[in-house]
Amino acid sequence: VKPYSGIADCFRRVSSEQGIKAFWRGNLVNCLRYAPQQGSALAFNDFFKNLFPKYNKDTEFAKFFGANLVSGGMAGGVAMVICYPMDFARTRLASDLTAGEGQFNGIMDCLTKTVKQQGFSGLYRGTAVSIAGAFVYRAGQLGLFGTVMGFNPYAKDKGMKGLISGIIIGTLARTVILPFNYPFDTIRRRLMLESEKPQAERLYKSGTDCAIKVFKSEGLAGMYKGCFPEIFRGFGGVMVIVIYDRVKNYLV
């Protein structure tokens, strides 16, 4: 299969080869995955934060910042482990874009066939690199958001100033961390897409092996394929964090 040359080429070929509905293939499992993954990440972020002493942001900034980063990273790792099978199914269904009937008939069919062919561990192929990526992503997203919000003069504002400043800070935090996290996401998806193959036929033996081969064959740009649309796709995640923070603010 000829690789896509860009976003426009991807849209054109998918719509002409598989139809418009192909753009939403796997979206149901994505919706089912999204709520528990976001919810558990935010809940565990608060849990891990409470394990640290209350550092003063002005006199103990390094400790304050470090606690936020570690809490966010740990929360991301735990949430990824909990929701990984759903993330696996989402990736497999979204990539199952053959013309006509795909390999899988739905979420349960995808999960069931994977377990039958590879065992329960088949649902967790690429877990290590995914947890590492989730740690980096959530450490940056939640850690930076919590740190900057600590200095936000409108953090406790319950009006538009508090909301808008939260959206700006959340967007900046995610944008800053995306270049560091995206290579992990690239490796994770490639490992998932090979999970159905026998061990001897797989191109990548591990996350490290995948990273080395992608870098050698495609260069650094290979690690960032699809990064541009990801910038816009993640705005929903920003709004979840901001709304969660606003709700907590109203409840205090």
Accessible surface in RSA format (square Angstrom, percent):
REM  Atomic radii and reference values for relative SASA: ProtOr
REM  Chains: A
REM  Algorithm: Lee & Richards
REM  Probe-radius: 1.40
REM  Slices: 20
REM RES _ NUM      All-atoms   Total-Side   Main-Chain    Non-polar    All polar
REM                ABS   REL    ABS   REL    ABS   REL    ABS   REL    ABS   REL
RES VAL A   1   181.56 119.5 107.01  96.9  74.55 179.6 118.76 103.2  62.81 170.4
RES LYS A   2   155.28  75.8 140.84  86.4  14.43  34.4  89.04  80.1  66.23  70.6
RES PRO A   3    98.64  71.9  84.44  77.0  14.20  51.6  95.02  78.4   3.63  22.5
RES TYR A   4    96.77  45.2  73.42  41.8  23.34  60.7  57.34  43.1  39.42  48.6
RES SER A   5    99.63  84.2  56.25  75.1  43.39  99.9  49.60 105.6  50.03  70.1
RES GLY A   6    36.85  45.4   0.00   N/A  36.85  45.4  35.81  98.3   1.04   2.3
RES ILE A   7    74.69  42.5  66.05  49.2   8.63  20.8  69.52  50.1   5.17  14.0
RES ALA A   8    82.93  76.2  69.77 107.7  13.16  29.9  76.59 107.9   6.33  16.8
RES ASP A   9    21.32  14.9  16.57  16.5   4.75  11.2  10.65  25.1  10.67  10.6
RES CYS A  10    39.31  29.7  39.31  43.8   0.00   0.0   5.98  15.2  33.33  35.9
RES PHE A  11   115.66  57.9 114.47  70.9   1.19   3.1 114.74  69.6   0.92   2.6
RES ARG A  12   145.82  61.2 138.50  70.6   7.32  17.4  72.53  99.1  73.29  44.4
RES ARG A  13    26.33  11.1  26.33  13.4   0.00   0.0  13.68  18.7  12.65   7.7
RES VAL A  14     6.04   4.0   5.94   5.4   0.10   0.2   6.04   5.2   0.00   0.0
RES SER A  15    38.09  32.2  26.20  35.0  11.89  27.4  12.44  26.5  25.65  35.9
RES SER A  16    86.57  73.2  44.98  60.0  41.59  95.8  48.99 104.3  37.58  52.6
RES GLU A  17    86.32  49.6  67.05  50.7  19.27  45.9  37.10  71.8  49.22  40.2
RES GLN A  18    47.70  26.7  18.94  13.8  28.76  68.5   9.59  20.4  38.12  28.9
RES GLY A  19    29.28  36.1   0.00   N/A  29.28  36.1  26.88  73.8   2.40   5.4
RES ILE A  20   109.18  62.1 104.40  77.8   4.78  11.5 104.40  75.2   4.78  13.0
RES LYS A  21   179.29  87.5 171.48 105.2   7.80  18.6 116.03 104.4  63.26  67.4
RES ALA A  22    13.36  12.3   3.04   4.7  10.32  23.5   7.60  10.7   5.76  15.3
RES PHE A  23    72.39  36.2  38.91  24.1  33.48  87.1  43.49  26.4  28.90  82.7
RES TRP A  24   156.54  62.8 146.67  71.0   9.88  23.2 117.53  62.7  39.01  63.3
RES ARG A  25    72.84  30.6  57.89  29.5  14.95  35.6  24.71  33.8  48.13  29.2
RES GLY A  26    12.42  15.3   0.00   N/A  12.42  15.3   3.87  10.6   8.55  19.1
RES ASN A  27    61.96  42.7  57.78  55.8   4.18  10.1  11.16  26.8  50.80  49.1
RES LEU A  28   117.57  65.5 110.76  79.2   6.81  17.1 113.97  80.0   3.60   9.7
RES VAL A  29     0.15   0.1   0.00   0.0   0.15   0.4   0.00   0.0   0.15   0.4
RES ASN A  30    34.33  23.7  34.33  33.2   0.00   0.0   2.66   6.4  31.66  30.6
RES CYS A  31    73.24  55.4  58.59  65.3  14.65  34.4  25.25  64.0  47.99  51.7
RES LEU A  32    90.79  50.6  79.93  57.2  10.87  27.3  83.35  58.5   7.44  20.0
RES ARG A  33    15.18   6.4  15.18   7.7   0.00   0.0   0.00   0.0  15.18   9.2
RES TYR A  34    66.51  31.0  66.50  37.8   0.00   0.0  64.44  48.4   2.06   2.5
RES ALA A  35    69.57  64.0  56.54  87.3  13.03  29.6  63.43  89.3   6.14  16.3
RES PRO A  36    63.82  46.5  51.73  47.2  12.09  44.0  63.23  52.2   0.59   3.7
RES GLN A  37    17.75   9.9  17.75  13.0   0.00   0.0   3.99   8.5  13.77  10.4
RES GLN A  38    16.22   9.1  16.22  11.9   0.00   0.0   5.27  11.2  10.95   8.3
RES GLY A  39    36.79  45.4   0.00   N/A  36.79  45.4  31.94  87.6   4.86  10.9
RES SER A  40    20.20  17.1  12.53  16.7   7.68  17.7  17.85  38.0   2.35   3.3
RES ALA A  41     0.00   0.0   0.00   0.0   0.00   0.0   0.00   0.0   0.00   0.0
RES LEU A  42    10.22   5.7   9.98   7.1   0.24   0.6   9.98   7.0   0.24   0.6
RES ALA A  43    57.78  53.1  48.14  74.3   9.63  21.9  52.41  73.8   5.36  14.2
RES PHE A  44    62.45  31.2  61.93  38.4   0.51   1.3  62.43  37.8   0.02   0.1
RES ASN A  45    10.91   7.5  10.91  10.5   0.00   0.0   0.00   0.0  10.91  10.5
RES ASP A  46    33.69  23.6  32.39  32.2   1.30   3.1  22.08  52.0  11.61  11.6
RES PHE A  47   107.07  53.6 102.21  63.3   4.86  12.6 106.47  64.6   0.60   1.7
RES PHE A  48    27.36  13.7  27.33  16.9   0.03   0.1  27.33  16.6   0.03   0.1
RES LYS A  49    61.59  30.0  56.20  34.5   5.39  12.8  28.43  25.6  33.16  35.3
RES ASN A  50   102.34  70.6  77.71  75.1  24.63  59.3  23.36  56.2  78.98  76.3
RES LEU A  51   117.25  65.3  84.41  60.4  32.84  82.6  87.28  61.3  29.97  80.7
RES PHE A  52    62.89  31.5  56.92  35.3   5.97  15.5  57.99  35.2   4.90  14.0
RES PRO A  53    87.59  63.8  69.56  63.4  18.03  65.5  82.28  67.9   5.31  33.0
RES LYS A  54   169.80  82.8 137.73  84.5  32.07  76.4 115.08 103.6  54.72  58.3
RES TYR A  55    56.30  26.3  40.23  22.9  16.07  41.8  14.22  10.7  42.08  51.9
RES ASN A  56    73.08  50.4  65.44  63.2   7.65  18.4  19.72  47.5  53.36  51.6
RES LYS A  57    69.34  33.8  65.68  40.3   3.67   8.7  21.89  19.7  47.46  50.5
RES ASP A  58   103.07  72.2  71.39  71.1  31.68  74.9  29.50  69.4  73.57  73.4
RES THR A  59   112.28  79.9  76.05  77.1  36.24  86.4  74.72 100.4  37.56  56.8
RES GLU A  60    64.66  37.1  57.21  43.3   7.45  17.7  26.75  51.7  37.90  30.9
RES PHE A  61    94.88  47.5  90.77  56.2   4.12  10.7  90.77  55.0   4.12  11.8
RES ALA A  62    81.99  75.4  66.12 102.0  15.87  36.1  70.69  99.6  11.29  29.9
RES LYS A  63   117.25  57.2 108.61  66.6   8.64  20.6  68.90  62.0  48.34  51.5
RES PHE A  64    35.87  17.9  35.14  21.8   0.73   1.9  35.49  21.5   0.38   1.1
RES PHE A  65    57.05  28.5  57.05  35.3   0.00   0.0  57.05  34.6   0.00   0.0
RES GLY A  66    25.48  31.4   0.00   N/A  25.48  31.4  25.31  69.5   0.17   0.4
RES ALA A  67    12.02  11.0   8.95  13.8   3.06   7.0   9.90  13.9   2.12   5.6
RES ASN A  68     9.13   6.3   8.97   8.7   0.16   0.4   0.00   0.0   9.13   8.8
RES LEU A  69    52.80  29.4  52.49  37.6   0.31   0.8  52.78  37.1   0.03   0.1
RES VAL A  70    66.59  43.8  66.21  59.9   0.38   0.9  66.59  57.9   0.00   0.0
RES SER A  71     0.00   0.0   0.00   0.0   0.00   0.0   0.00   0.0   0.00   0.0
RES GLY A  72     0.00   0.0   0.00   N/A   0.00   0.0   0.00   0.0   0.00   0.0
RES GLY A  73     0.00   0.0   0.00   N/A   0.00   0.0   0.00   0.0   0.00   0.0
RES MET A  74    81.83  42.4  79.75  52.8   2.08   5.0  56.15  47.7  25.69  34.0
RES ALA A  75     0.00   0.0   0.00   0.0   0.00   0.0   0.00   0.0   0.00   0.0
RES GLY A  76     1.93   2.4   0.00   N/A   1.93   2.4   0.48   1.3   1.45   3.2
RES GLY A  77     7.88   9.7   0.00   N/A   7.88   9.7   7.88  21.6   0.00   0.0
RES VAL A  78    45.79  30.1  42.54  38.5   3.25   7.8  45.11  39.2   0.67   1.8
RES ALA A  79     1.54   1.4   1.54   2.4   0.00   0.0   1.54   2.2   0.00   0.0
RES MET A  80    21.21  11.0  20.86  13.8   0.35   0.8  20.90  17.8   0.31   0.4
RES VAL A  81    65.42  43.0  64.42  58.3   1.00   2.4  64.42  56.0   1.00   2.7
RES ILE A  82    97.19  55.3  71.98  53.6  25.21  60.8  78.82  56.8  18.37  49.9
RES CYS A  83     4.85   3.7   2.65   3.0   2.20   5.2   2.40   6.1   2.45   2.6
RES TYR A  84     0.00   0.0   0.00   0.0   0.00   0.0   0.00   0.0   0.00   0.0
RES PRO A  85    23.29  17.0  23.29  21.2   0.00   0.0  23.29  19.2   0.00   0.0
RES MET A  86    47.59  24.6  47.59  31.5   0.00   0.0  32.98  28.0  14.61  19.4
RES ASP A  87     2.55   1.8   2.55   2.5   0.00   0.0   0.20   0.5   2.35   2.3
RES PHE A  88     0.00   0.0   0.00   0.0   0.00   0.0   0.00   0.0   0.00   0.0
RES ALA A  89     0.00   0.0   0.00   0.0   0.00   0.0   0.00   0.0   0.00   0.0
RES ARG A  90    41.45  17.4  41.45  21.1   0.00   0.0  10.84  14.8  30.61  18.6
RES THR A  91    11.73   8.3   6.93   7.0   4.79  11.4   9.72  13.1   2.01   3.0
RES ARG A  92    11.98   5.0  11.27   5.7   0.71   1.7   0.00   0.0  11.98   7.3
RES LEU A  93     7.04   3.9   7.04   5.0   0.00   0.0   7.04   4.9   0.00   0.0
RES ALA A  94    44.84  41.2  37.51  57.9   7.33  16.7  38.22  53.8   6.62  17.5
RES SER A  95    52.65  44.5  24.31  32.4  28.34  65.3  26.13  55.6  26.52  37.2
RES ASP A  96    14.72  10.3   7.69   7.6   7.04  16.6   7.61  17.9   7.11   7.1
RES LEU A  97    40.54  22.6  33.28  23.8   7.26  18.3  36.50  25.6   4.04  10.9
RES THR A  98    87.56  62.3  74.50  75.5  13.06  31.1  78.90 106.0   8.66  13.1
RES ALA A  99    75.55  69.5  50.60  78.1  24.94  56.7  51.33  72.3  24.21  64.1
RES GLY A 100    77.52  95.6   0.00   N/A  77.52  95.6  42.17 115.7  35.35  79.2
RES GLU A 101   151.63  87.1 130.32  98.6  21.31  50.7  63.78 123.4  87.84  71.7
RES GLY A 102    20.49  25.3   0.00   N/A  20.49  25.3   2.39   6.6  18.10  40.5
RES GLN A 103    73.87  41.3  56.90  41.6  16.97  40.4  39.12  83.3  34.74  26.3
RES PHE A 104     7.28   3.6   4.46   2.8   2.82   7.3   4.46   2.7   2.82   8.1
RES ASN A 105   121.17  83.6  83.44  80.6  37.74  90.9  30.40  73.2  90.77  87.7
RES GLY A 106    26.31  32.4   0.00   N/A  26.31  32.4  26.31  72.2   0.00   0.0
RES ILE A 107    27.45  15.6  23.45  17.5   4.00   9.6  23.45  16.9   4.00  10.8
RES MET A 108   135.10  70.0 132.95  88.0   2.14   5.1 111.44  94.7  23.66  31.3
RES ASP A 109    35.83  25.1  28.11  28.0   7.71  18.2  15.51  36.5  20.31  20.3
RES CYS A 110     0.00   0.0   0.00   0.0   0.00   0.0   0.00   0.0   0.00   0.0
RES LEU A 111    26.40  14.7  26.22  18.8   0.18   0.5  26.40  18.5   0.00   0.0
RES THR A 112    56.63  40.3  51.08  51.8   5.55  13.2  41.13  55.2  15.50  23.4
RES LYS A 113    65.45  31.9  64.77  39.7   0.68   1.6  42.65  38.4  22.80  24.3
RES THR A 114     2.00   1.4   0.91   0.9   1.09   2.6   1.09   1.5   0.91   1.4
RES VAL A 115    56.39  37.1  51.95  47.0   4.44  10.7  51.95  45.1   4.44  12.0
RES LYS A 116   166.55  81.3 128.85  79.1  37.70  89.8  83.68  75.3  82.86  88.3
RES GLN A 117   111.39  62.3  72.43  52.9  38.96  92.8  38.99  83.0  72.41  54.9
RES GLN A 118    43.88  24.5  17.75  13.0  26.13  62.2  26.65  56.7  17.23  13.1
RES GLY A 119    30.77  37.9   0.00   N/A  30.77  37.9  27.83  76.4   2.94   6.6
RES PHE A 120   133.11  66.6 126.57  78.4   6.54  17.0 126.57  76.7   6.54  18.7
RES SER A 121    84.89  71.7  71.59  95.5  13.31  30.7  50.71 108.0  34.18  47.9
RES GLY A 122     5.82   7.2   0.00   N/A   5.82   7.2   5.82  16.0   0.00   0.0
RES LEU A 123     8.32   4.6   8.32   6.0   0.00   0.0   8.32   5.8   0.00   0.0
RES TYR A 124    61.25  28.6  53.51  30.4   7.73  20.1  34.68  26.1  26.57  32.8
RES ARG A 125    32.84  13.8  24.80  12.6   8.04  19.1  16.29  22.3  16.55  10.0
RES GLY A 126    12.64  15.6   0.00   N/A  12.64  15.6   4.50  12.4   8.14  18.2
RES THR A 127    27.18  19.3  25.18  25.5   2.01   4.8  25.14  33.8   2.05   3.1
RES ALA A 128    84.34  77.5  68.75 106.1  15.59  35.5  75.48 106.3   8.86  23.5
RES VAL A 129    18.77  12.4  13.06  11.8   5.71  13.8  17.53  15.2   1.24   3.4
RES SER A 130     2.86   2.4   0.00   0.0   2.86   6.6   1.88   4.0   0.98   1.4
RES ILE A 131    57.34  32.6  57.34  42.7   0.00   0.0  57.34  41.3   0.00   0.0
RES ALA A 132    40.87  37.6  32.36  49.9   8.51  19.3  40.12  56.5   0.75   2.0
RES GLY A 133     3.72   4.6   0.00   N/A   3.72   4.6   3.72  10.2   0.00   0.0
RES ALA A 134    11.00  10.1   4.61   7.1   6.38  14.5   9.65  13.6   1.35   3.6
RES PHE A 135    77.73  38.9  77.73  48.1   0.00   0.0  77.73  47.1   0.00   0.0
RES VAL A 136    41.29  27.2  38.07  34.5   3.22   7.8  40.68  35.3   0.60   1.6
RES TYR A 137    38.55  18.0  38.55  21.9   0.00   0.0  28.46  21.4  10.10  12.4
RES ARG A 138    15.42   6.5  15.42   7.9   0.00   0.0   0.70   1.0  14.71   8.9
RES ALA A 139    10.98  10.1  10.98  16.9   0.00   0.0  10.98  15.5   0.00   0.0
RES GLY A 140     2.47   3.0   0.00   N/A   2.47   3.0   2.17   6.0   0.30   0.7
RES GLN A 141     1.60   0.9   1.60   1.2   0.00   0.0   1.27   2.7   0.33   0.2
RES LEU A 142     4.62   2.6   2.56   1.8   2.06   5.2   2.77   1.9   1.85   5.0
RES GLY A 143     0.14   0.2   0.00   N/A   0.14   0.2   0.14   0.4   0.00   0.0
RES LEU A 144    39.10  21.8  39.10  28.0   0.00   0.0  39.10  27.5   0.00   0.0
RES PHE A 145    13.13   6.6  13.13   8.1   0.00   0.0  13.13   8.0   0.00   0.0
RES GLY A 146    14.65  18.1   0.00   N/A  14.65  18.1   7.61  20.9   7.04  15.8
RES THR A 147     6.92   4.9   6.92   7.0   0.00   0.0   6.92   9.3   0.00   0.0
RES VAL A 148    68.54  45.1  66.50  60.2   2.05   4.9  68.24  59.3   0.30   0.8
RES MET A 149    15.97   8.3  12.87   8.5   3.10   7.4  13.13  11.2   2.83   3.8
RES GLY A 150    29.98  37.0   0.00   N/A  29.98  37.0  18.42  50.6  11.56  25.9
RES PHE A 151    93.51  46.8  68.93  42.7  24.58  64.0  74.34  45.1  19.17  54.9
RES ASN A 152    19.53  13.5   5.60   5.4  13.92  33.5   5.80  14.0  13.73  13.3
RES PRO A 153   116.68  85.0  75.23  68.6  41.45 150.7  88.24  72.9  28.44 176.7
RES TYR A 154    94.29  44.0  93.80  53.4   0.49   1.3  52.72  39.6  41.57  51.2
RES ALA A 155    18.78  17.3  15.48  23.9   3.30   7.5  15.48  21.8   3.30   8.7
RES LYS A 156   157.73  76.9 146.76  90.0  10.97  26.1 102.65  92.4  55.08  58.7
RES ASP A 157    49.13  34.4  38.79  38.6  10.35  24.5  12.64  29.7  36.50  36.4
RES LYS A 158    99.38  48.5  84.00  51.5  15.38  36.6  52.24  47.0  47.14  50.2
RES GLY A 159    39.42  48.6   0.00   N/A  39.42  48.6  34.03  93.4   5.39  12.1
RES MET A 160   123.38  63.9 117.31  77.6   6.06  14.4  92.64  78.8  30.73  40.7
RES LYS A 161   124.56  60.8 117.85  72.3   6.71  16.0  73.34  66.0  51.22  54.6
RES GLY A 162     0.00   0.0   0.00   N/A   0.00   0.0   0.00   0.0   0.00   0.0
RES LEU A 163    52.28  29.1  52.28  37.4   0.00   0.0  52.28  36.7   0.00   0.0
RES ILE A 164    83.91  47.8  83.49  62.2   0.42   1.0  83.91  60.4   0.00   0.0
RES SER A 165    18.06  15.3  14.35  19.2   3.71   8.5  17.59  37.4   0.47   0.7
RES GLY A 166     0.78   1.0   0.00   N/A   0.78   1.0   0.78   2.1   0.00   0.0
RES ILE A 167    39.41  22.4  39.41  29.4   0.00   0.0  39.41  28.4   0.00   0.0
RES ILE A 168    92.65  52.7  89.89  67.0   2.76   6.7  92.42  66.6   0.23   0.6
RES ILE A 169    19.85  11.3  18.43  13.7   1.42   3.4  19.15  13.8   0.70   1.9
RES GLY A 170     2.47   3.1   0.00   N/A   2.47   3.1   2.21   6.1   0.27   0.6
RES THR A 171    50.65  36.0  50.38  51.1   0.28   0.7  48.79  65.5   1.87   2.8
RES LEU A 172   106.18  59.1 106.10  75.9   0.07   0.2 106.18  74.6   0.00   0.0
RES ALA A 173     5.18   4.8   1.37   2.1   3.81   8.7   4.69   6.6   0.49   1.3
RES ARG A 174    10.23   4.3  10.23   5.2   0.00   0.0   3.85   5.3   6.38   3.9
RES THR A 175    63.48  45.2  59.52  60.3   3.97   9.5  50.73  68.1  12.76  19.3
RES VAL A 176    83.73  55.1  74.84  67.7   8.89  21.4  81.61  70.9   2.11   5.7
RES ILE A 177    20.18  11.5  20.18  15.0   0.00   0.0  20.18  14.5   0.00   0.0
RES LEU A 178     5.11   2.8   5.11   3.7   0.00   0.0   5.11   3.6   0.00   0.0
RES PRO A 179    63.53  46.3  61.12  55.7   2.41   8.8  61.75  51.0   1.78  11.0
RES PHE A 180   126.15  63.1 115.35  71.4  10.80  28.1 120.58  73.1   5.57  15.9
RES ASN A 181    18.30  12.6  18.30  17.7   0.00   0.0   0.00   0.0  18.30  17.7
RES TYR A 182     5.97   2.8   5.97   3.4   0.00   0.0   1.02   0.8   4.95   6.1
RES PRO A 183    26.03  19.0  26.03  23.7   0.00   0.0  26.03  21.5   0.00   0.0
RES PHE A 184    61.24  30.6  60.41  37.4   0.83   2.2  60.78  36.8   0.46   1.3
RES ASP A 185    24.64  17.3  21.27  21.2   3.37   8.0   5.99  14.1  18.64  18.6
RES THR A 186     5.31   3.8   5.10   5.2   0.21   0.5   5.13   6.9   0.19   0.3
RES ILE A 187    12.34   7.0  12.34   9.2   0.00   0.0  12.34   8.9   0.00   0.0
RES ARG A 188    12.29   5.2  12.29   6.3   0.00   0.0   1.95   2.7  10.33   6.3
RES ARG A 189    66.21  27.8  66.21  33.8   0.00   0.0  32.08  43.8  34.13  20.7
RES ARG A 190    49.50  20.8  46.97  23.9   2.53   6.0  19.46  26.6  30.04  18.2
RES LEU A 191     5.43   3.0   5.43   3.9   0.00   0.0   5.43   3.8   0.00   0.0
RES MET A 192     0.00   0.0   0.00   0.0   0.00   0.0   0.00   0.0   0.00   0.0
RES LEU A 193    75.09  41.8  61.42  43.9  13.67  34.4  61.47  43.2  13.62  36.7
RES GLU A 194    12.64   7.3  12.64   9.6   0.00   0.0  10.09  19.5   2.54   2.1
RES SER A 195     0.00   0.0   0.00   0.0   0.00   0.0   0.00   0.0   0.00   0.0
RES GLU A 196    71.58  41.1  52.65  39.8  18.93  45.1  11.13  21.5  60.45  49.4
RES LYS A 197    83.39  40.7  79.41  48.7   3.97   9.5  41.89  37.7  41.50  44.2
RES PRO A 198    79.07  57.6  65.98  60.1  13.10  47.6  78.85  65.1   0.22   1.4
RES GLN A 199   110.81  62.0 103.66  75.8   7.15  17.0  59.38 126.4  51.43  39.0
RES ALA A 200    94.04  86.5  61.44  94.8  32.61  74.2  69.70  98.2  24.34  64.5
RES GLU A 201   116.99  67.2  92.53  70.0  24.46  58.2  38.91  75.3  78.07  63.7
RES ARG A 202    30.97  13.0  25.10  12.8   5.87  14.0   0.01   0.0  30.96  18.8
RES LEU A 203   100.03  55.7  94.14  67.3   5.90  14.8  99.67  70.0   0.36   1.0
RES TYR A 204    17.64   8.2  17.57  10.0   0.07   0.2   6.61   5.0  11.03  13.6
RES LYS A 205   109.00  53.2  91.86  56.4  17.14  40.8  76.61  69.0  32.39  34.5
RES SER A 206    52.03  44.0  45.60  60.9   6.43  14.8  41.53  88.4  10.51  14.7
RES GLY A 207    16.95  20.9   0.00   N/A  16.95  20.9   8.52  23.4   8.43  18.9
RES THR A 208    99.51  70.8  90.62  91.9   8.89  21.2  58.10  78.0  41.41  62.6
RES ASP A 209    32.43  22.7  29.74  29.6   2.68   6.3  10.75  25.3  21.68  21.6
RES CYS A 210     0.00   0.0   0.00   0.0   0.00   0.0   0.00   0.0   0.00   0.0
RES ALA A 211    24.47  22.5  23.54  36.3   0.93   2.1  23.85  33.6   0.62   1.6
RES ILE A 212    83.81  47.7  79.65  59.3   4.16  10.0  83.75  60.3   0.06   0.2
RES LYS A 213    71.39  34.8  68.47  42.0   2.92   7.0  52.16  47.0  19.23  20.5
RES VAL A 214     0.86   0.6   0.06   0.1   0.80   1.9   0.86   0.7   0.00   0.0
RES PHE A 215   109.73  54.9 105.33  65.2   4.39  11.4 105.33  63.9   4.39  12.6
RES LYS A 216   168.59  82.2 131.97  81.0  36.62  87.2  86.15  77.5  82.44  87.8
RES SER A 217    89.14  75.3  47.94  64.0  41.20  94.9  50.21 106.9  38.93  54.5
RES GLU A 218    59.89  34.4  34.30  26.0  25.59  60.9  29.07  56.2  30.82  25.2
RES GLY A 219    28.53  35.2   0.00   N/A  28.53  35.2  26.18  71.8   2.36   5.3
RES LEU A 220   113.15  63.0 107.35  76.8   5.80  14.6 107.35  75.4   5.80  15.6
RES ALA A 221    75.33  69.3  61.83  95.4  13.50  30.7  68.95  97.1   6.38  16.9
RES GLY A 222     0.45   0.5   0.00   N/A   0.45   0.5   0.34   0.9   0.10   0.2
RES MET A 223    15.50   8.0  15.50  10.3   0.00   0.0  15.50  13.2   0.00   0.0
RES TYR A 224    68.82  32.1  60.02  34.2   8.80  22.9  40.19  30.2  28.63  35.3
RES LYS A 225   109.72  53.5  98.92  60.7  10.80  25.7  79.27  71.3  30.45  32.4
RES GLY A 226    42.59  52.5   0.00   N/A  42.59  52.5  25.86  71.0  16.72  37.5
RES CYS A 227    22.99  17.4  22.19  24.7   0.81   1.9   8.11  20.5  14.89  16.1
RES PHE A 228   124.02  62.0 118.94  73.7   5.08  13.2 120.86  73.3   3.16   9.0
RES PRO A 229    55.32  40.3  49.26  44.9   6.06  22.0  52.73  43.5   2.59  16.1
RES GLU A 230    24.73  14.2  22.26  16.8   2.46   5.9   2.16   4.2  22.57  18.4
RES ILE A 231    73.07  41.6  63.00  46.9  10.07  24.3  63.00  45.4  10.07  27.3
RES PHE A 232   134.85  67.5 119.88  74.3  14.97  39.0 123.61  74.9  11.24  32.2
RES ARG A 233   135.50  56.9 109.32  55.7  26.18  62.3  74.60 102.0  60.90  36.9
RES GLY A 234     7.59   9.4   0.00   N/A   7.59   9.4   7.57  20.8   0.02   0.0
RES PHE A 235   100.27  50.2  97.84  60.6   2.43   6.3 100.04  60.7   0.24   0.7
RES GLY A 236    39.36  48.5   0.00   N/A  39.36  48.5  34.16  93.8   5.19  11.6
RES GLY A 237     6.10   7.5   0.00   N/A   6.10   7.5   4.41  12.1   1.69   3.8
RES VAL A 238     2.49   1.6   2.29   2.1   0.20   0.5   2.49   2.2   0.00   0.0
RES MET A 239    48.88  25.3  48.88  32.4   0.00   0.0  47.72  40.6   1.16   1.5
RES VAL A 240    46.99  30.9  43.16  39.1   3.83   9.2  45.63  39.6   1.36   3.7
RES ILE A 241     5.55   3.2   5.38   4.0   0.17   0.4   5.38   3.9   0.17   0.5
RES VAL A 242     0.61   0.4   0.61   0.6   0.00   0.0   0.61   0.5   0.00   0.0
RES ILE A 243    90.37  51.4  90.18  67.2   0.18   0.4  90.37  65.1   0.00   0.0
RES TYR A 244    69.88  32.6  65.35  37.2   4.52  11.8  57.39  43.1  12.48  15.4
RES ASP A 245    31.86  22.3  30.96  30.8   0.91   2.1   2.73   6.4  29.13  29.1
RES ARG A 246    15.51   6.5  15.49   7.9   0.02   0.1  14.85  20.3   0.66   0.4
RES VAL A 247    73.53  48.4  72.78  65.9   0.75   1.8  73.53  63.9   0.00   0.0
RES LYS A 248    81.00  39.5  78.91  48.4   2.10   5.0  49.91  44.9  31.10  33.1
RES ASN A 249    11.87   8.2   7.48   7.2   4.39  10.6   7.49  18.0   4.38   4.2
RES TYR A 250   123.64  57.7 103.24  58.7  20.40  53.1  78.54  59.0  45.10  55.6
RES LEU A 251   145.54  81.1 112.25  80.3  33.29  83.7 114.78  80.6  30.77  82.8
RES VAL A 252   140.59  92.5  93.58  84.7  47.02 113.3 121.41 105.5  19.19  52.0
END  Absolute sums over single chains surface
CHAIN  1 A    13546.6      11155.5       2391.2       9660.8       3885.8
END  Absolute sums over all chains
TOTAL         13546.6      11155.5       2391.2       9660.8       3885.8
